[in-house]
Amino acid sequence: MNTLALTVTGMTCMGCVNSVKNLVGALPGVSAVRVDLGSGRVEVDHDPGQSDFATIRRAIEDGGYGVTA
């Protein structure tokens, strides 16, 4: 299990936090998603063999948010 730390832009409320958690949490191999709205920091515990950085980033961006590593 790896932990990936990202900065997600475009989150403005707890609804956005829940949306990002749901988008990423639905991916295979993701066991936990922690989101800090104030900093935009998102930490994802995942199995890189099932969901890698590109997959996680795409899921967030497809939800309408931006991602920086």
Secondary structure by P-SEA (a helix, b strand, c coil): cbbbbbbbcccccaaaaaaaaaaaaaccccccccccccccbbbbbcccccccaaaaaaaaaaacccccc
